[in-house]
Amino acid sequence: MKRRIHIVEDDIAFAKMLTSFLERKGFEVTSSVNGKSARAILEDKTFDFLITDLKLPDDSGLDILVYAQEKQPAIKVILMTGYAEVKSAVKAIKRGALDYISKPFRPEELLMVIHGASDLDKEEKPAAKKSDHSNTGKTNFVLGVGETSRKFNEYIKLVGPTDMNVLMQGESGTGKEVAAQAIHSFSKRHQAPFIAVDCGAIPNEIAASEFFGHVKGSFTGAINDKIGHFQAADGGTLFLDEIGNLSYANQIQLLRVLQERKIKPVGSNTEIEVDVRILAATNENLRVAVSEGKFREDLYHRLNEFSIQIPPLRERKEDLFLFVEYFLDSANKALDKEVMGLSPQVEQAFKKYSWPGNLRELKNVIKRSVLLTNGNEIPIEAIPREVLYAEPIHTAEEENFSKESNEKKLIIRALKETGNNKTKAAKLLNITRKTLYNKLEYYNIDL
């Protein structure tokens, strides 16, 4: 059966070109020129893929993404943009997009993204992904060699064998799910299921059903009994990504399960005992969310039995080319290529770039570049313009790669200058003592 693709593109000529190309590759393709017609078609027909421009005459590609996922949870969405804004692309990935692709691009690049989704089909994205039990212990976790990575690795190995709940914080694209899989692989539960759930991709109104399951007839559309994520992860690990996106009502339900270790499917009067370890992740500062009343403090402490701050790629510059080698090998296998490495010019460009999209962005750049490379080395012409022409990061010590890393250094320096006196350090930094404690926890500073 042909896989079905819908394209939303106001450039009619470009849409026709993509449609013709994909039809020749065996897909069934339809298209819309604006958001209004796309929404009507998504309401009426189901598709395997939605390919939409980020900027539409009457709509936003991000809004179309959300609408498509509400109507068809299994649909995979690819964003096209002529603006090459990494910030928008990262936002799209965070909201559940399969990938993004910057215009102008060759149709073969789009085909590569579509074919790459075959692995995701096995993982049941975006709601839940089950690990392959036959490969337990094998993850995509790359052991770094830098000081930042060594400390991070030690935490992973230290907490892995325990049954402690772990809260991981870090920017989008830093590899929080990969870290969670590594913790699971080090645990005594490694032979049991690892279930990953993107909390930001689950509409609030069906969250209870997704987490706890439901019985047939419990609500409109409940045509069969369904096992929720907690029951599916029984005996194993449940990874809750973007935990800060849960509504307050859902937070209360989650807290109750963590306290009582029992779930009740929607529409059922029977409680089911579950044995699940919780690993949670967020790119927000949950302490701030707690202080603002957006996140329950009791749930925060339940989740935060052990915390890990996942460093951004710009703070792991010693490991940059370890990740490059890993993603290069992965891209070669996926594309049946034999690209051996980077040209000297590309190496310099990679060193200067700040990688705001972190490991996810690096992976995408490597895969795209391998596709465009005909020789043994990735040439400068193959890397995206935003990487090539990015402003270099200038700092006094060549190490202050971001506002956050600079802030962390200032805090450490203030503590040392005041003999680790928190009150004096806060005054020196011109912040309150409470703010200092929040930042000490956020940056995982323990002096």
Secondary structure, DSSP 4 states (H G I P E B T S, - for coil): -PPEEEEE-S-HHHHHHHHHHHHHTT-EEEEESSHHHHHHHHHH---SEEEEESB-SSSBHHHHHHHHHHH-TT-EEEEEESS--HHHHHHHHHTT-SEEEESS--HHHHHHHHHHTHHHHTTTTTT-EE--GGGTT--S-----SHHHHHHHHHHHHHTTS---EEEE--TTS-HHHHHHHHHHHSTTTTS-EEEEEGGGS-GGGHHHHHH-B-TTSSTT--S-B--HHHHTTTSEEEEETGGGS-HHHHHHHHHHHHH-EE--BT----EE---EEEEEESS-HHHHHHTTSS-HHHHHHHTTEEEEPPPGGG-GGGHHHHHHHHHHHHHHHHT----EE-HHHHHHHHH---TTHHHHHHHHHHHHHHH--SSEE-GGGS-HHHHTPPP---TTS---SHHHHHHHHHHHHHHHTTT-HHHHHHHHTS-HHHHHHHHHHTT---
